[in-house]
Amino acid sequence: MSTATKKTVVAERKRLRTKRTKLVAKRISIENEIKNVEKKISKSQKTVASRPVGRPKKNKRGPKVGTKRVKNKAPLKEFIEKVMKPGIGMTAPEVHAKLEKAGYKTKTADVQHFHSTIGGVFRKSAAIKRVGHGLYAFTPSITKNTKKVGNKKSRRAASK
C-alpha cells in the first residue's frame, strides 16, 4: 500500500470515528427524551386510572359525605297510613304537615321534593286511592303490604 492510500484510509477512519461519536451522543439524547416521555405517559395513566368511574364529582347526587340517613320508627308508607283518616281526601302538603306532627323526620331541604316522594307512596300503595286532582284517600279495607306492580293491562290479566 502506498502512503497516499494509507493517509486517505486513516483520514477516513478518523472522519468515521468522529461521525460515530456524534451519532452515539445523539442516540443517548434521544433515548433520554424517550424515557422522559414514557414517564409522563405513566404518570398520566396513574391519575386517569385512580379516578372513580361513573358520574363526575361536580354534579354528584345523594347525601353529602359525612351525613347520616334519618332513621324513623316506621317506613314512610306506614306513617302516611297512620296519619290519613279513612275516606277523607288529602293532598301531599297536608299529609306532610301531619307527618311532621306525628314525628316523621326528614333531612330534605326541598319541600317540593318530599311532596313528590309522598305522591309516589300514594301511587304505589293499594290502600290509598286517588279521589280527585291531587287528592288521595286512605281505604283501610284493602289488606296491607300490597302494592301495584306493572301497568293496568298486566294487572287485569292477573286478576282474571
ZANU-883872 format. One record per residue: residue in one letter; x, y, z of N, C-alpha, C in turn. Coordinates in Angstrom, 1 decimal. Layout:
  residu     n.x     n.y     n.z    ca.x    ca.y    ca.z     c.x     c.y     c.z
       A       X       Y       Z       X       Y       Z       X       Y       Z
...
//
This chain:
  residu     n.x     n.y     n.z    ca.x    ca.y    ca.z     c.x     c.y     c.z
       M     0.8    -1.2     0.0     0.0     0.0     0.0     0.9     1.2     0.0
       S     0.4     2.2    -0.7     1.2     3.4    -0.8     0.8     4.3     0.3
       T     1.7     5.3     0.6     1.5     6.2     1.7     0.2     7.1     1.4
       A    -0.1     7.4     0.2    -1.2     8.2    -0.1    -2.5     7.5     0.2
       T    -2.6     6.2    -0.1    -3.8     5.4     0.3    -3.8     5.2     1.8
       K    -2.7     5.0     2.4    -2.7     4.9     3.9    -3.2     6.2     4.6
       K    -2.8     7.3     4.1    -3.3     8.6     4.6    -4.8     8.8     4.4
       T    -5.2     8.4     3.2    -6.7     8.5     3.0    -7.5     7.6     3.8
       V    -6.9     6.4     4.1    -7.7     5.4     4.9    -7.7     5.9     6.3
       V    -6.6     6.4     6.8    -6.5     6.9     8.2    -7.5     8.1     8.4
       A    -7.5     9.0     7.4    -8.4    10.2     7.4    -9.8     9.7     7.4
       E   -10.1     8.7     6.6   -11.5     8.2     6.5   -11.9     7.6     7.8
       R   -11.0     6.8     8.5   -11.3     6.2     9.8   -11.5     7.3    10.8
       K   -10.7     8.3    10.8   -10.9     9.4    11.8   -12.2    10.1    11.6
       R   -12.6    10.4    10.3   -13.8    11.0    10.0   -15.0    10.1    10.5
       L   -14.9     8.8    10.2   -16.0     7.9    10.6   -16.1     7.8    12.1
       R   -14.9     7.8    12.8   -15.0     7.8    14.3   -15.6     9.0    14.9
       T   -15.3    10.2    14.4   -16.0    11.4    14.9   -17.5    11.4    14.5
       K   -17.8    10.9    13.3   -19.2    10.8    13.0   -19.9     9.8    13.9
       R   -19.2     8.7    14.3   -19.8     7.7    15.2   -20.0     8.3    16.5
       T   -19.1     9.0    17.1   -19.2     9.6    18.4   -20.4    10.6    18.4
       K   -20.5    11.3    17.4   -21.7    12.3    17.3   -23.0    11.5    17.3
       L   -23.0    10.4    16.5   -24.3     9.6    16.4   -24.6     9.0    17.7
       V   -23.6     8.5    18.5   -23.8     7.9    19.8   -24.3     8.9    20.7
       A   -23.8    10.1    20.7   -24.3    11.2    21.6   -25.7    11.5    21.3
       K   -26.0    11.6    20.0   -27.4    11.9    19.5   -28.4    10.7    20.0
       R   -27.9     9.5    19.9   -28.7     8.3    20.3   -29.0     8.4    21.8
       I   -28.0     8.8    22.6   -28.2     8.9    24.0   -29.2    10.0    24.4
       S   -29.1    11.1    23.7   -30.1    12.2    24.0   -31.5    11.8    23.5
       I   -31.6    11.0    22.4   -32.9    10.6    22.0   -33.5     9.5    23.0
       E   -32.6     8.6    23.5   -33.1     7.7    24.5   -33.6     8.3    25.8
       N   -32.8     9.4    26.2   -33.3    10.1    27.4   -34.6    10.8    27.2
       E   -34.8    11.4    26.0   -36.1    12.0    25.6   -37.2    11.0    25.7
       I   -37.0     9.8    25.2   -38.0     8.7    25.2   -38.3     8.4    26.6
       K   -37.3     8.2    27.5   -37.6     7.9    28.9   -38.5     9.0    29.5
       N   -38.1    10.2    29.3   -38.9    11.3    29.8   -40.4    11.3    29.4
       V   -40.6    11.0    28.1   -42.0    10.9    27.5   -42.7     9.7    28.2
       E   -42.0     8.6    28.3   -42.6     7.4    28.9   -43.0     7.7    30.4
       K   -42.2     8.4    31.1   -42.5     8.8    32.5   -43.8     9.6    32.5
       K   -43.9    10.6    31.6   -45.1    11.5    31.6   -46.3    10.6    31.3
       I   -46.2     9.7    30.4   -47.3     8.8    30.0   -47.7     8.0    31.2
       S   -46.8     7.4    31.9   -47.1     6.5    33.0   -47.8     7.4    34.1
       K   -47.3     8.6    34.4   -47.9     9.4    35.4   -49.4     9.8    35.0
       S   -49.6    10.1    33.7   -50.9    10.4    33.3   -51.8     9.2    33.4
       Q   -51.3     8.0    33.1   -52.1     6.8    33.2   -52.5     6.5    34.7
       K   -51.6     6.8    35.6   -51.9     6.6    37.0   -53.0     7.5    37.5
       T   -53.0     8.8    37.1   -54.0     9.7    37.5   -55.3     9.3    36.9
       V   -55.3     8.9    35.6   -56.6     8.5    35.0   -57.2     7.3    35.6
       A   -56.3     6.3    35.9   -56.8     5.0    36.5   -57.3     5.2    37.9
       S   -56.8     6.2    38.6   -57.2     6.4    40.0   -58.5     7.2    40.2
       R   -59.0     7.7    39.0   -60.3     8.4    39.1   -61.4     7.4    39.2
       P   -62.5     7.8    40.0   -63.6     6.8    40.0   -64.4     6.8    38.7
       V   -64.9     5.7    38.4   -65.6     5.5    37.2   -67.1     5.9    37.5
       G   -67.8     6.5    36.6   -69.2     6.9    36.8   -69.4     8.4    36.6
       R   -70.3     8.9    37.4   -70.7    10.3    37.4   -69.5    11.2    37.8
       P   -69.4    12.3    37.1   -68.3    13.3    37.6   -68.7    13.8    39.0
       K   -67.6    14.2    39.7   -67.8    14.7    41.1   -68.6    16.0    41.1
       K   -68.5    16.8    40.1   -69.2    18.1    40.1   -70.7    18.0    40.4
       N   -71.4    17.1    39.7   -72.8    17.0    39.9   -73.2    15.8    40.6
       K   -72.5    15.5    41.7   -72.8    14.3    42.5   -74.2    14.4    43.2
       R   -74.9    13.3    43.1   -76.2    13.2    43.8   -76.1    12.5    45.1
       G   -77.1    12.4    45.8   -77.2    11.7    47.0   -76.8    12.5    48.2
       P   -76.7    11.9    49.4   -76.4    12.6    50.6   -75.0    13.1    50.6
       K   -74.7    14.2    51.3   -73.4    14.8    51.4   -72.5    13.8    52.2
       V   -71.2    13.9    52.0   -70.3    13.0    52.7   -70.3    13.4    54.2
       G   -70.5    12.4    55.0   -70.4    12.6    56.5   -71.8    12.8    57.1
       T   -72.9    12.8    56.2   -74.2    12.9    56.8   -74.8    11.5    56.9
       K   -75.7    11.3    57.9   -76.3    10.0    58.1   -77.7    10.1    57.7
       R   -78.2     9.0    57.3   -79.6     8.9    56.9   -80.5     8.9    58.2
       V   -81.6     9.6    58.1   -82.5     9.7    59.3   -83.2     8.4    59.4
       K   -83.2     7.8    60.7   -83.9     6.6    60.9   -85.2     6.9    61.7
       N   -86.3     6.5    61.1   -87.6     6.7    61.7   -88.0     5.3    62.3
       K   -89.1     5.4    63.1   -89.6     4.1    63.8   -90.3     3.2    62.8
       A   -90.8     3.8    61.7   -91.6     3.0    60.7   -91.3     3.6    59.3
       P   -91.6     2.8    58.3   -91.4     3.4    56.9   -92.4     4.5    56.6
       L   -92.1     5.3    55.6   -93.0     6.4    55.3   -94.4     5.9    55.0
       K   -94.6     4.8    54.3   -95.9     4.3    53.9   -96.7     4.1    55.2
       E   -96.2     3.5    56.2   -96.9     3.2    57.4   -97.2     4.5    58.2
       F   -96.3     5.5    58.2   -96.6     6.8    58.8   -97.8     7.4    58.1
       I   -97.8     7.4    56.7   -98.8     8.0    55.9  -100.2     7.4    56.3
       E  -100.2     6.0    56.3  -101.4     5.3    56.6  -102.0     5.7    58.0
       K  -101.0     5.9    59.0  -101.5     6.3    60.3  -102.0     7.7    60.4
       V  -101.4     8.6    59.6  -101.8    10.0    59.6  -103.1    10.3    58.9
       M  -103.3     9.6    57.7  -104.5     9.8    56.9  -105.8     9.2    57.6
       K  -106.8    10.0    57.5  -108.1     9.5    58.1  -108.8     8.7    56.9
       P  -109.4     7.6    57.3  -110.1     6.8    56.2  -111.2     7.5    55.5
       G  -111.2     7.5    54.2  -112.2     8.1    53.4  -112.1     9.6    53.2
       I  -111.2    10.3    53.8  -111.1    11.7    53.6  -109.9    12.0    52.7
       G  -110.2    12.8    51.7  -109.2    13.2    50.7  -108.2    14.2    51.3
       M  -106.9    13.9    51.0  -105.8    14.8    51.5  -104.8    15.0    50.4
       T  -104.2    16.2    50.4  -103.1    16.5    49.4  -101.8    16.2    50.0
       A  -100.7    16.1    49.2   -99.4    15.8    49.7   -98.9    16.8    50.7
       P   -99.1    18.2    50.5   -98.7    19.1    51.6   -99.4    18.9    52.9
       E  -100.7    18.6    52.8  -101.5    18.3    54.1  -100.9    17.1    54.8
       V  -100.6    16.1    54.1  -100.0    14.9    54.7   -98.7    15.2    55.2
       H   -97.9    16.0    54.5   -96.6    16.4    55.0   -96.7    17.1    56.4
       A   -97.6    18.0    56.5   -97.8    18.7    57.8   -98.1    17.7    58.9
       K   -99.0    16.8    58.6   -99.4    15.8    59.6   -98.3    14.8    60.0
       L   -97.4    14.5    58.9   -96.3    13.6    59.2   -95.3    14.3    60.2
       E   -95.1    15.6    60.0   -94.2    16.3    60.9   -94.7    16.3    62.3
       K   -96.1    16.5    62.5   -96.7    16.5    63.8   -96.6    15.1    64.4
       A   -96.7    14.0    63.6   -96.6    12.7    64.1   -95.2    12.3    64.4
       G   -94.2    13.1    64.0   -92.8    12.8    64.4   -91.9    12.1    63.3
       Y   -92.4    12.2    62.1   -91.6    11.6    61.0   -90.5    12.6    60.7
       K   -89.2    12.1    60.6   -88.1    13.0    60.4   -87.6    12.9    58.9
       T   -87.2    14.0    58.4   -86.6    14.0    57.0   -85.5    15.1    57.0
       K   -84.5    14.9    56.2   -83.4    15.9    56.1   -83.5    16.7    54.8
       T   -84.5    16.4    54.0   -84.6    17.1    52.7   -84.9    18.6    52.9
       A   -84.1    19.4    52.2   -84.2    20.8    52.3   -85.3    21.3    51.3
       D   -85.6    20.5    50.3   -86.6    20.9    49.3   -87.9    20.3    49.6
       V   -88.9    21.1    50.1   -90.2    20.6    50.5   -90.9    20.0    49.3
       Q   -90.7    20.6    48.1   -91.4    20.0    46.9   -90.9    18.6    46.6
       H   -89.7    18.4    46.8   -89.1    17.0    46.6   -89.8    16.0    47.5
       F   -90.0    16.4    48.8   -90.6    15.5    49.7   -92.1    15.3    49.4
       H   -92.8    16.3    48.8   -94.1    16.2    48.4   -94.2    15.2    47.2
       S   -93.2    15.2    46.4   -93.2    14.2    45.3   -93.0    12.8    45.8
       T   -92.2    12.7    46.8   -92.0    11.3    47.5   -93.3    10.8    48.1
       I   -94.0    11.7    48.7   -95.3    11.3    49.3   -96.2    10.9    48.2
       G   -96.2    11.7    47.1   -97.1    11.3    45.9   -96.7     9.9    45.3
       G   -95.5     9.6    45.4   -95.0     8.3    44.9   -95.6     7.2    45.8
       V   -95.6     7.4    47.1   -96.2     6.4    48.0   -97.7     6.3    47.8
       F   -98.3     7.5    47.5   -99.8     7.4    47.2  -100.0     6.5    46.0
       R   -99.2     6.7    44.9   -99.5     6.0    43.7   -99.2     4.5    43.8
       K   -98.2     4.1    44.6   -97.8     2.7    44.8   -98.6     1.9    45.7
       S   -99.2     2.6    46.7  -100.0     1.9    47.7  -101.3     1.5    47.2
       A  -101.7     0.3    47.4  -103.0    -0.2    47.0  -104.1     0.3    48.0
       A  -103.7     0.6    49.2  -104.7     1.1    50.2  -105.0     2.6    50.1
       I  -104.3     3.3    49.3  -104.5     4.7    49.1  -105.0     4.9    47.7
       K  -106.2     5.5    47.5  -106.8     5.7    46.2  -106.9     7.2    45.9
       R  -106.8     7.5    44.6  -107.0     8.9    44.1  -108.5     9.2    44.1
       V  -108.9    10.3    44.7  -110.3    10.7    44.7  -110.5    12.0    44.0
       G  -109.5    12.7    43.6  -109.6    13.9    42.8  -108.3    14.4    42.4
       H  -108.2    15.6    41.8  -107.0    16.2    41.4  -106.1    16.5    42.6
       G  -105.1    15.7    42.8  -104.1    15.9    43.9  -104.7    15.4    45.2
       L  -105.8    14.8    45.2  -106.4    14.3    46.5  -106.4    12.8    46.5
       Y  -106.0    12.3    47.7  -105.9    10.9    47.9  -106.5    10.5    49.2
       A  -107.2     9.4    49.2  -107.9     8.9    50.4  -107.4     7.5    50.8
       F  -107.3     7.3    52.1  -106.9     6.0    52.6  -108.1     5.1    52.8
       T  -108.0     3.9    52.3  -109.1     2.9    52.4  -108.6     1.7    53.2
       P  -108.8     1.6    54.4  -108.2     0.6    55.2  -108.7    -0.8    55.0
       S  -109.8    -1.0    54.2  -110.4    -2.3    54.0  -109.5    -3.2    53.1
       I  -108.6    -2.5    52.3  -107.7    -3.3    51.5  -106.5    -3.8    52.4
       T  -106.1    -5.0    52.2  -105.1    -5.6    53.0  -103.8    -4.8    52.9
       K  -103.0    -4.7    54.0  -101.8    -4.0    54.0  -100.7    -4.8    53.2
       N   -99.6    -4.1    52.9   -98.4    -4.7    52.3   -98.7    -5.2    50.9
       T   -99.7    -4.7    50.2   -99.9    -4.9    48.8   -99.6    -3.7    48.0
       K   -99.0    -3.8    46.9   -98.6    -2.7    46.1   -98.9    -2.9    44.7
       K   -99.1    -1.9    43.9   -99.4    -2.0    42.5   -98.1    -2.3    41.8
       V   -98.2    -3.3    40.9   -97.0    -3.6    40.1   -97.4    -3.7    38.6
       G   -96.6    -3.1    37.8   -96.8    -3.2    36.3   -97.9    -2.2    35.9
       N   -98.3    -2.4    34.6   -99.3    -1.5    34.1  -100.7    -2.1    34.2
       K  -101.8    -1.3    33.8  -103.1    -1.8    34.0  -103.4    -3.1    33.3
       K  -102.9    -3.2    32.1  -103.2    -4.5    31.3  -102.7    -5.7    32.0
       S  -101.5    -5.6    32.6  -100.9    -6.8    33.2  -101.7    -7.1    34.5
       R  -102.2    -6.1    35.2  -103.0    -6.3    36.4  -104.3    -6.9    36.1
       R  -104.9    -6.5    35.0  -106.2    -7.0    34.6  -106.0    -8.5    34.2
       A  -105.0    -8.8    33.5  -104.7   -10.2    33.1  -104.5   -11.1    34.4
       A  -103.8   -10.5    35.4  -103.5   -11.3    36.6  -104.8   -11.5    37.4
       S  -105.7   -10.6    37.3  -107.0   -10.7    38.1  -107.9   -11.7    37.5
       K  -107.8   -12.0    36.2  -108.7   -12.9    35.5  -108.4   -14.4    35.8
//
